[in-house]
C-alpha cells in the first residue's frame, strides 16, 4: 500500500508551495515520524514527516513550485529499499612482453622512428557567458518580500525623521541587574525589550501613529501588538509580540527568543506574522550606522535601531564620550504629520535616556 505525500493547506491566502529540500533520496527507506521534505511558501516554511515506514518515491523535484493539494511523492509501506549493487573486479591475464626475444635469434636493428609533426595551435574557445553567472528562481518568500516592499513604496507617502539616543543609562541598568534578571527569569535582559516598551509608551502618547488608512477611513488601534524584524537565511520576517503594554520586560525578551528559535527551525506560522500595529527593526546587529526603514503595510510607522558607537558629546558644557545610537523613524505622511512623528521619536529618546521613569510610565 502506498501512502501519498500531499502538500497540506498552509493558510487561507497561500495557494502554492515550493519544494525546498528532500531530506531523503528517491528509493531510500524512511521511518514513520522522520522529516522527509521541507516546503517553502510566501509566509511559512513547514516540514512534512513520513506517515509510515517504507520506501520513498519522489514525484516532484526540488525547486519546483506546486499548488496546495498536489501529490509530490509516496511511501510504499512494507517495501524494502534495493541493496546497492556489488561489482566483481575483473582479472586480465598478463600478456608476454613484446620486448622478450628468443635467445637463439640474432638481434634485429630497430626501424627508424617516424617524425611526428607538431599539432597546430588550437584557438582559445569563446568565453561562455553562462559560466560567469548563475540563475535561479526567486523563492515564494523572497517574491512576497519584494512585492510587499514595492507595494509599500507605491501606496504610502513615506518620510523618515532621525534622532540619536544616549544609551548610557540603559546600559548601566542592564549591567546592574543582569545576573539577578537571568536567575529569576531564565533569559537575558536585552536592548530590544527597552525599545518595545518605549514604543508602547510613545504610541500611547501619540495615538495617531497607532492607526492605519483603510480606503477613505482612518482606523485607530487601541491595542499594542508590536512587530520585531528578525533576519533569517531565507529573508526578513516580522513576527508580532502581542499586547506588549501588558507584558513585563522578561515576557517580551522570552517572546523574542521563542520567535527566533521558531524562525531558525522553520516553524513560524502565518498567525505569528499578522496583526501588528508598529514595527521595530534592529539593523545595528549587522553594523548598520544609519538607514531609512520601509513601512510594513498597513502600519503607519516603523522604528530603525542602529549600532551603538562611542562618540564625543557636549554635555553640560563639557565634551564626554558616550555610547550613542542613531534612530530612524519612517512614517506614512498621509496620516501622520511631521510634528507628530518628531514628538513620537523624541518620546522614545526620553524613555531610553531615562529608563527608570519609563518603568513608571512617566
C-alpha positions in Angstrom: 0.0 0.0 0.0 1.3 3.4 -0.9 1.0 6.4 1.4 0.7 9.6 -0.7 2.6 12.7 0.3 0.4 15.8 -0.3 1.0 19.5 0.0 -1.2 20.5 3.0 -3.2 23.6 3.5 -0.7 26.3 4.8 -3.0 29.2 5.3 -6.1 30.9 3.8 -4.1 33.1 1.4 -1.5 30.5 0.4 -2.1 28.8 -2.9 1.3 27.3 -3.8 4.4 25.9 -2.1 8.0 25.3 -3.2 9.8 22.0 -2.7 12.7 23.5 -0.9 14.6 20.2 0.0 14.1 16.5 0.1 15.8 15.0 3.1 15.8 11.5 1.7 16.6 10.3 -1.8 14.2 8.6 -4.2 14.1 4.9 -3.4 15.5 5.4 0.1 13.9 3.8 3.2 12.2 6.1 5.6 10.7 5.7 9.0 7.4 7.0 10.4 7.8 10.4 12.0 11.0 11.2 10.2 11.3 14.6 8.4 11.3 13.9 4.7 10.8 17.2 2.9 10.9 20.9 3.6 8.4 23.2 1.9 8.5 26.9 1.5 5.7 29.4 0.9 5.4 33.1 0.9 4.8 33.1 4.7 5.9 29.8 6.3 8.4 27.0 5.7 6.9 23.8 7.1 8.4 20.4 7.2 6.5 17.2 6.3 7.1 13.9 8.2 6.7 10.4 6.9 3.4 8.9 8.0 4.5 5.3 7.7 7.6 3.1 7.4 8.5 2.2 3.8 10.4 3.3 0.7 10.2 6.9 -0.6 9.2 7.6 -4.2 9.7 11.3 -5.3 7.3 12.7 -7.9 8.2 16.4 -7.8 11.9 17.5 -7.7 13.5 20.2 -5.5 13.0 23.7 -6.7 9.5 23.0 -8.2 6.5 25.1 -7.2 3.2 23.3 -7.0 -0.4 24.0 -5.9 -1.7 23.2 -2.5 -3.1 19.6 -2.5 -0.6 18.3 -5.1 0.8 14.8 -4.6 4.6 15.2 -4.5 5.5 11.7 -3.7 4.5 8.5 -1.9 5.8 5.9 0.6 5.4 2.3 -0.3 4.6 0.7 3.1 6.4 -2.6 3.8 8.7 -2.2 0.8 12.5 -2.7 1.2 15.0 -0.4 -0.4 17.1 -2.2 -3.0 20.6 -3.1 -1.8 23.4 -1.4 -3.6 24.9 -3.4 -6.5 28.2 -5.1 -5.8 30.7 -5.2 -8.7 33.2 -8.1 -9.0 36.6 -7.0 -10.2 37.7 -8.4 -13.5 41.1 -10.1 -13.8 43.1 -9.9 -17.0 45.9 -12.3 -17.8 49.2 -10.7 -18.3 50.5 -11.0 -21.9 54.0 -11.7 -22.7 56.2 -8.7 -23.1 56.8 -7.8 -26.7 60.4 -6.9 -25.8 61.2 -10.5 -25.0 63.0 -12.2 -27.9 64.2 -15.9 -28.2 67.8 -16.2 -27.1 68.8 -18.2 -30.2 67.8 -15.5 -32.6 70.2 -12.7 -33.7 69.2 -9.2 -32.7 67.4 -7.2 -35.3 68.1 -3.5 -35.7 65.2 -1.4 -34.9 63.4 0.7 -37.6 63.9 4.5 -37.5 61.3 6.3 -35.5 58.8 8.3 -37.6 58.9 12.0 -37.4 55.7 13.4 -35.9 54.7 16.9 -37.0 53.6 19.2 -34.1 49.9 19.9 -33.8 48.8 23.3 -34.9 47.9 25.6 -32.0 44.2 25.5 -31.2 42.3 28.8 -31.0 41.0 29.7 -27.5 37.4 28.7 -27.0 34.9 31.6 -26.9 34.0 32.8 -23.4 30.7 31.2 -22.3 28.7 33.9 -20.6 26.5 31.3 -18.9 29.6 30.1 -16.9 30.1 33.6 -15.4 26.6 33.9 -13.9 24.0 31.7 -12.3 20.3 31.9 -12.5 17.7 30.6 -10.1 14.0 31.2 -9.3 13.1 33.5 -6.5 11.6 31.7 -3.6 8.0 32.4 -2.7 9.1 34.1 0.5 11.5 36.4 -1.4 8.9 37.2 -4.0 6.4 38.1 -1.2 9.0 40.3 0.4 9.8 42.0 -2.9 6.1 42.6 -3.7 5.4 43.8 -0.1 8.2 46.4 -0.2 7.3 47.7 -3.6 3.7 48.0 -2.6 4.8 50.0 0.5 6.7 52.4 -1.6 3.9 52.8 -4.1 0.9 53.2 -1.8 2.3 55.2 1.1 3.9 58.7 1.4 6.9 57.5 3.3 9.0 60.1 5.2 11.8 59.5 7.6 12.9 61.5 10.6 16.1 60.9 12.6 17.4 61.4 16.1 20.0 59.9 18.4 19.8 58.4 21.8 22.4 58.2 24.6 22.4 54.6 25.7 24.4 55.2 28.9 21.5 54.7 31.4 20.1 51.6 29.7 23.5 50.0 29.6 24.1 50.8 33.3 20.7 49.4 34.3 21.2 46.2 32.3 24.7 45.7 33.8 23.5 46.2 37.4 20.5 43.8 37.2 21.6 41.3 34.5 22.7 38.4 36.8 19.6 38.7 39.0 17.4 39.0 36.0 18.7 35.8 34.4 18.5 34.0 37.7 14.8 34.9 38.1 13.5 34.8 34.5 15.9 32.5 32.7 16.5 35.0 29.9 18.9 37.9 29.3 17.7 41.5 29.6 18.4 42.8 26.1 18.1 46.1 24.4 15.0 45.1 22.4 12.7 44.9 25.4 13.6 48.5 26.3 12.8 49.7 22.7 9.5 47.7 22.6 8.3 49.2 25.9 9.4 52.7 24.8 7.4 52.3 21.5 4.4 51.3 23.6 4.7 54.4 25.7 5.1 56.6 22.6 2.1 55.0 20.9 0.0 55.9 24.0 1.2 59.5 23.9 0.9 59.9 20.1 -2.1 57.7 19.2 -2.2 58.9 15.5 0.7 56.7 14.8 -1.2 53.7 16.2 -3.6 53.9 13.3 -3.9 53.0 9.6 -5.7 54.1 6.5 -8.4 51.9 5.0 -9.8 53.5 1.9 -11.1 56.8 3.0 -11.3 55.8 6.6 -8.8 56.1 9.5 -8.7 53.0 11.8 -7.2 53.8 15.2 -5.9 50.8 17.1 -6.5 50.5 20.9 -4.0 47.6 21.4 -0.2 47.4 21.2 0.9 44.4 19.1 4.5 45.3 18.1 6.3 43.5 15.2 10.0 42.8 15.7 12.0 42.2 12.5 14.1 39.0 12.6 16.6 38.2 9.8 16.7 34.5 8.7 18.6 32.6 6.0 15.6 32.9 3.7 14.8 36.5 4.3 13.4 39.0 6.8 10.3 38.1 8.8 8.4 40.2 11.3 6.7 38.2 14.0 4.3 40.1 16.3 4.6 40.4 20.0 1.0 40.6 21.4 -0.3 43.0 24.0 3.1 44.5 24.8 1.5 47.0 27.1 0.5 44.2 29.5 3.8 42.3 29.3 6.9 42.6 31.5 10.4 43.1 30.2 11.1 39.4 30.8 8.0 38.3 28.9 9.0 40.5 25.9 12.5 39.0 25.9 11.1 35.5 26.1 8.7 36.1 23.2 11.6 37.4 21.1 13.7 34.4 22.0 10.9 31.9 21.2 10.2 33.6 17.8 14.0 33.5 16.9 14.0 29.7 17.7 10.9 29.1 15.6 12.3 31.1 12.7 15.6 29.1 12.8 13.6 25.8 12.8 11.2 27.0 10.1 8.2 26.8 12.4 6.8 30.3 12.0 3.1 30.3 11.4 1.0 32.8 9.4 -0.7 33.9 12.6 2.7 34.8 14.1 3.2 37.4 11.3 -0.1 39.2 11.2 -1.9 41.9 13.1 1.0 44.2 14.2 0.4 47.9 14.7 4.1 49.1 14.6 7.4 47.5 13.8 10.9 47.7 15.3 13.9 46.8 13.2 17.4 46.4 14.6 19.9 46.9 11.8 22.6 47.6 14.4 23.2 43.9 14.9 24.7 43.9 11.4 26.7 47.0 12.0 24.4 49.5 10.3 25.1 53.1 11.3 22.1 54.7 9.7 19.3 53.7 7.4 15.8 54.6 6.3 13.5 51.7 7.1 10.5 50.9 4.8 7.0 50.7 6.3 5.3 47.3 6.9 1.8 48.0 5.4 -0.8 48.7 6.6 1.1 50.0 9.5 1.9 53.7 9.6 5.2 53.7 11.4 8.5 51.7 11.8 11.5 52.4 14.1 15.0 51.6 12.9 17.7 50.9 15.5 21.4 51.1 14.7 24.8 50.2 16.0 26.0 51.7 19.3 29.1 53.8 18.9 31.3 55.6 21.5 31.2 59.2 20.3 32.2 62.6 21.8 29.2 64.6 23.0 28.9 68.0 24.5 27.1 67.6 27.9 26.8 70.5 30.4 29.5 72.4 28.6 32.0 69.5 28.6 33.0 67.0 25.9 32.5 63.5 27.1 32.5 60.1 25.4 29.0 58.4 25.4 27.5 55.3 23.8 25.3 56.8 21.1 22.8 55.2 18.7 21.1 56.8 15.7 17.3 56.2 15.5 15.3 56.5 12.3 11.5 56.6 12.2 9.7 56.2 8.9 6.0 57.0 8.8 3.1 57.4 6.4 2.9 61.2 5.8 -0.7 60.8 4.5 -1.8 60.1 8.1 1.0 61.3 10.4 2.2 64.9 10.4 5.8 65.8 10.8 5.2 67.3 14.3 3.6 64.1 15.5 6.4 62.0 14.1 9.1 64.1 15.7 7.2 64.1 19.0 6.9 60.3 18.8 10.6 59.8 18.2 11.6 62.3 21.0 9.3 60.4 23.4 11.2 57.2 22.6 14.5 59.0 23.1 13.3 60.3 26.5 12.2 56.8 27.6 15.5 55.3 26.7 17.6 58.0 28.3 15.5 57.8 31.5 14.6 54.1 31.7 13.6 54.3 35.4 10.9 56.9 34.5 9.8 54.6 31.7 9.2 51.8 34.1 6.8 54.1 36.0 5.2 55.1 32.6 6.3 58.7 33.2 
